[in-house]
């Protein structure tokens, strides 16, 4: 009966993950609660994930990654891209991969992509090449690089924790580095040679004007206030035109003087010109109700809307919503975005989709790219927030560059001590976190914003599921079923089967969920058939991060989806051959390096 209940919970969790009824971290917590209510785990076992060494280590690694990014330590290598990038797409991708790959072996790959996104964007503008040619390779190179060491991804750390729980001990830091280097080098060579030929130019090379990229010409207009308008004498807030109508006032021009944000308390006068973003239908409603006049022939300075929106005091830039952002799921109206950040969202890019209407009512998602306009001071605040990423290189004054070498030394110490087995990675990473704070690389309050709490809660919620499967006998039952089906196959083909099955699961669930579910089953099958359990654990671990088919399969893929202007199938076009290559290469390399 317990087996049936456990498998029922697993099936329900799979369905909930696939259809995304709730965020996956919330779903994982609900699963843990249901397991307690059904008596499949004890309350202590249900919350054990929060104190699990893998969970704590992942949390510490997020904080260490923040220490590196806050000090600008990664930016030290950006000049290598400028110097060695060259003109050929193959060389550009190879150099980019050789820079970011080794970094992501030790630093969280989402943090690396967050740092390199604006660097790559700026470099592409200078080189006059389409950013669409480089951002998918950037994401894939960081995923490949993350498999070089155990601390490269949260998935590797979780797999190490599962191994310990199963009685095989934690993985040492460089336990599968040989395998990781093989897959990284082969994957990077593939990306360098093939990706330039498969990736289209979704964003024009060096278009020069964001307003043109977002096709704002038809959505940004000028209206003037005649002497008989009901708006005269009212402030913009009192008029209520931004609340009642789907439009945003970007600038007020009074007697030839340009007044930027904030505008809410500016009193309107006859003859004022308002630069507004809104549909033609909304402008007509304002005209009929408030007596304004729409300028029929709008002539922007220098013939460019960009010059009107991006002046000495004002600027326009793209801002990416990060995975730990509180903005996710909320609308701009709910957030009072204009009031909170003193800036206006002109458009939203979601992959290939471009949203320019009713923006205040659009629920925001991770990976959405916002085109934002406002005073330059507002962008300083946006650059320092932990929820948004301005896609331009950070101002030097916002980084603690005098601490960069200290942060690098701390990371190096964490790695060396763990590699020599003087202390477990859990201990060295926590010591590293403490040193980051003591030395001033991080401020105490910054450590909480550095942690990807969705990942922490996901891990804490999934670990009890593995416990329930083990206690109920569900793992053994599934393993015996697989043995009876494939008992006549060779060890290599069984290993390949688990690699394929995990690759499929990681695309529809998450890489962490795939590891928790598949490693115990794979180990049980290996034991039954007298095969090497370590080989099967490595196959599942590598397959769990082998996520290249969709923009939603891996966090870094989602991060580059909007900035690259990609279509959904662009990831499949480049990722499917890479998946097939690694599906053949990885099991063969595992057999060669570790035996069966």
Secondary structure, 3 states (H helix, E strand, C coil): CHHHHHHHHHHHHHHHHHHCCCCHHHHHHHHHHHHHHCCCCCHHHHHHHHHCHHHHHHHHHHHHHHHHHHCCCHHHHHHHHHHHCCCCHHHHHHHHHHHHHHHHCCCCHHHHHHHHHHHHHHHHHHHCCCHHHCHHHHHHHHHHHCCCCHHHCHHHHHHHHHHHHCCCCCCCCCCCHHHHHHHHHHHHHHHHHHHHHHCCCCCCCCCCCHHHHCCCCCCEEEEEECCCCCCCCCEHHHHCHHHHCCEEEEEEEECCEEECCCCCCCECCCCCEEEEEECHHHHHHHHHHHCEEECCCCCCHHHCHHHHHCCCCEEEEEEEECCCCCCCCCCHHHHCHHHHHCEEEEEEEECCEEECCCHHHCCCCCCCEEEEEEEHHHHHHHHHCCCEEECCCCCHHHCCHHHHHHHHHHHHHHHHHHHCCCCCHHHHHHHHHHHHHHCCCCCCCHHHHHCCHHHHHHHHHHHHHHHHHHHHCHHHHHHHHHHHHHCCCCHHHHHHHHHHHHHHHHHHCCHHHHHHHHHHHHHHHHHHCCCCHHHHHHHHHHHHCCCCCCCCCCHHHHHHHHHCCCCHHHHHHHHHHHHHHHHHHHHHHHHHHHCC
